[in-house]
Amino acid sequence: MPTPTFAQRLALRERPGGRPVMRQSWRELLFLHWKFDPGEVQALLPDGLTVDTCDDAAWVGVVPFFMCDVRPVWSPSVPGLSNFLELNVRTYVFDAAGTPGVWFFSLDASNPIAVWVARTFFHLPYNHARMRARATPATVDYWSHRGGLEPDHFVYQPVGTERLAEIESLDFYLVERYLLFACNNRRIYGGRVHHSPYRIREVRVLEHGTHLLAAAGLPSVDRACDHACYARSVDVDIFALQRQS
């Protein structure tokens, strides 16, 4: 099976044709990543997707952030519905054509309507969770509790100056992702997203949780993350799912 070329990774930065179906802003993003054995992650993927490795490892991310101004392209933001919290657990994969993207083990959100929409129309494994967060210029304090699991608490402080991920670096591999994969009735779909490249910063992580990693079926993690970075915000266009060849 062909692995993604660097040209394929860069090409996904370009805006896709057609009209997006949704617009949203992602803010105060924390990217935490752990290395795993590729075989352990591959065993959790659907047929048709292959784990995308870097430094001979699979990487699994836990990403808490704020979802803002979420709305269809034909609608303005709706108070009480368009702003909520989201926390996803993800890994990196490619399809039979070598197209790289993101596979979500789970996505927790504080808005039950958003959970229903994403499950129904995007075939994504969203869960409703009790969540709260507070962001100041110096610190983000973020708490999430999905029913049946222990809560996860994140406290993080961005440091340093903003920068773009260096081409072909680990930062680039982890954050420069513009395609999500979903599975429905054993069929693989791809959904493009478009936004300007993240301007990332170093981050001081004072507290983080890992309960959602175990909930995804991954081996228990009792160590600090292997990579962390932060991004203030991006404005995002979401495109409809397409059946992958």
Residue pairs with C-beta under 8 A, 6 or more apart in sequence:
1 50
1 96
1 98
2 97
2 98
3 52
3 94
3 98
4 52
4 94
4 98
4 99
4 100
5 98
6 168
8 98
8 99
8 100
9 100
9 172
9 176
12 99
12 100
12 101
12 177
12 178
12 179
12 192
13 176
13 178
13 197
15 194
15 237
16 192
16 194
16 239
18 239
18 240
19 73
20 73
20 194
20 237
20 238
20 239
21 72
21 73
21 238
21 239
21 240
22 70
22 71
22 72
22 73
22 237
22 238
23 69
23 70
23 71
23 72
23 73
23 235
23 236
23 237
23 238
24 67
24 68
24 69
24 70
24 71
24 235
24 236
24 238
25 67
25 68
25 69
25 233
25 234
25 235
25 236
26 65
26 66
26 67
26 68
26 195
26 231
26 233
26 234
26 236
27 65
27 66
27 68
27 135
27 232
27 233
28 65
28 66
28 133
28 135
28 140
28 230
28 232
28 233
29 63
29 64
29 65
29 198
29 230
29 231
29 232
29 233
30 63
30 64
30 65
30 140
30 142
30 154
30 156
30 203
30 205
30 228
30 230
31 61
31 63
31 174
31 175
31 200
31 227
31 228
31 229
31 230
31 231
32 61
32 62
32 63
32 205
32 208
32 225
32 227
32 228
33 59
33 60
33 61
33 62
33 174
33 225
33 226
33 227
33 228
34 59
34 60
34 213
34 221
34 223
34 225
34 226
35 55
35 57
35 58
35 59
35 226
36 57
36 58
36 59
36 60
36 218
36 219
37 57
37 58
38 51
38 53
38 56
38 57
38 58
40 58
40 218
40 219
41 51
41 58
41 60
41 91
41 218
42 50
42 51
42 58
44 105
44 216
44 217
44 218
45 51
45 91
45 93
45 103
46 183
46 186
46 188
47 186
48 95
48 96
48 183
48 188
48 244
49 93
49 94
49 95
49 103
49 181
49 188
50 93
50 94
50 95
51 58
51 91
51 92
51 93
52 58
52 92
52 93
52 94
52 100
53 59
54 92
54 170
54 173
54 174
55 170
58 91
58 92
59 91
59 92
59 173
59 174
59 226
59 227
60 89
60 90
60 91
60 105
60 213
60 216
60 218
61 88
61 89
61 90
61 91
61 174
62 87
62 88
62 89
62 152
62 208
62 209
62 210
62 212
62 213
62 225
63 87
63 88
63 89
63 90
64 85
64 86
64 87
64 133
64 142
64 144
64 154
65 85
65 86
65 87
66 83
66 85
66 86
66 133
66 135
67 83
67 84
67 85
67 86
67 109
67 111
67 114
68 82
68 83
69 77
69 82
69 83
70 77
70 81
70 82
70 83
70 84
70 114
71 77
71 78
71 82
77 83
81 111
81 113
81 114
84 109
84 110
84 111
84 114
84 131
85 109
85 110
85 131
85 132
85 133
85 142
85 144
86 107
86 108
86 109
86 110
87 107
87 108
87 109
87 129
87 131
87 142
87 144
87 152
87 212
88 104
88 106
88 107
88 108
89 104
89 105
89 106
89 107
89 212
89 213
89 215
89 216
90 102
90 103
90 104
90 105
91 102
91 103
91 105
92 100
92 101
92 102
92 103
92 173
92 174
92 177
93 100
93 101
93 102
93 103
93 181
94 100
94 101
95 101
95 181
95 188
95 190
95 244
96 244
96 245
97 244
97 245
99 179
99 190
99 244
100 177
100 179
101 177
101 178
101 179
101 180
101 181
101 190
102 177
102 179
102 180
102 181
103 180
103 181
104 124
104 125
104 180
104 182
105 125
105 212
105 216
105 217
105 218
106 125
106 126
106 127
106 212
106 215
106 216
107 118
107 124
107 125
107 126
107 127
108 126
108 127
108 128
108 129
108 131
108 144
108 146
108 212
109 115
109 118
109 126
109 127
109 128
109 129
109 131
110 128
110 129
110 130
110 131
110 132
111 128
112 128
114 126
115 126
115 127
115 128
118 124
118 126
119 125
119 126
121 241
122 182
122 191
122 241
123 182
123 183
123 184
123 189
123 241
124 180
124 182
127 146
128 146
129 144
129 145
129 146
129 147
130 144
130 145
131 142
131 143
131 144
131 145
132 142
132 143
133 140
133 141
133 142
133 143
134 140
134 141
135 141
138 157
139 155
139 156
139 157
139 206
140 154
140 155
140 156
140 157
141 153
141 154
141 155
142 153
142 154
142 155
142 156
143 151
143 152
143 153
143 154
144 151
144 152
144 209
145 151
145 152
146 212
146 215
149 211
149 212
149 215
150 209
150 211
151 209
151 211
152 208
152 209
152 210
152 211
152 212
153 207
153 208
153 209
154 205
154 207
154 208
154 209
155 205
155 206
155 207
155 208
156 203
156 204
156 205
156 206
156 208
156 228
156 230
157 203
157 204
157 206
158 201
158 202
158 203
158 204
158 230
158 232
159 201
159 202
159 203
159 204
160 201
160 202
161 201
162 199
162 200
162 201
162 232
163 199
163 200
163 201
164 197
164 198
164 199
164 200
165 171
165 172
165 175
165 176
165 197
165 198
165 200
166 172
170 227
171 200
171 229
174 227
174 229
175 198
175 200
175 229
175 231
176 197
176 198
178 192
178 193
178 194
178 195
179 190
179 191
179 192
179 193
180 190
180 191
180 193
181 188
181 189
181 190
181 191
181 244
182 188
182 189
182 190
182 191
182 241
183 189
187 243
188 243
188 244
189 241
189 242
189 243
189 244
190 241
190 242
190 244
191 238
191 239
191 240
191 241
191 242
192 239
193 236
193 237
193 238
193 239
194 236
194 237
194 239
195 234
195 235
195 236
195 237
196 234
196 235
198 231
198 234
199 231
199 232
200 229
200 230
200 231
201 229
201 230
201 231
201 232
202 228
202 229
202 230
203 228
203 229
203 230
205 224
205 225
205 228
208 225
210 220
210 221
210 222
213 220
213 221
214 220
214 221
